[in-house]
Amino acid sequence: MRRRRLLAALAASGGSLLSGCGDRVSEGVSAGASNRSPVATSPSTSESTTESANCPPVGTSVVCHRAASDDAPVVLIPSTESVSLAGESVGFTLHNRSDSELLFRPFDWQIWQRRDRWSRIDEDGDRSSLGETVLSPEGSYAWQVAVGPITVTADRPPVTVNDLDFEPGRYAFGVPARGNGSHTYVASFTVTD
């Protein structure tokens, strides 16, 4: 009985903590990083509508751009919140503002679409297989995603993503990385007609 009252009190007072997916960062965060990144426990099995609308469930530790604090040590930032199917592109830049190196694979990006639930729309089987990239403190790395009837190119980062089928709706771009713990950094965007 006491346990139920405690859980009810925690749910009543902590409900606002589960309103964004940046607060899903829960594993592998060191004590030094915890004061600089959004940290809370993972949400219950019934995710909040706001959280599930902004971030796909891509593992146990997700850092969403929309919910990350201004001084988050690592964050993935989109170049725009909305792109058109008429032929635009959206960029994503991973910023390492921590004091540690960040390791990731540039072609291990993921793109998710939100309908009644999040589902991946990319095929990762035919991608170039580069080893891990080391992102130094204060460094950044970029990706460029084509939406609609265009092709994007680049000489050096960004990595370009072409030939994916988009339709109007909500999407998210994610990159798994490890530094002070393993996280998937995610930024959501909207595709319009």
Protein Blocks (a to p, Z undefined) as FASTA:
>chain_A
ZZmmmmmmmmmmmmmmmmbfklmpmghpafklmmmcccdddddfbdcfklmmmpccebjb
dcdfklpcfklfbdcddfbfbdcfkopadddddddfbfbdcdddfklcccdddffbccdf
bdfklgccdddddddehiacdddddedjdddddfbdcdddehiacdeddddddddddfed
cddddddddddZZ
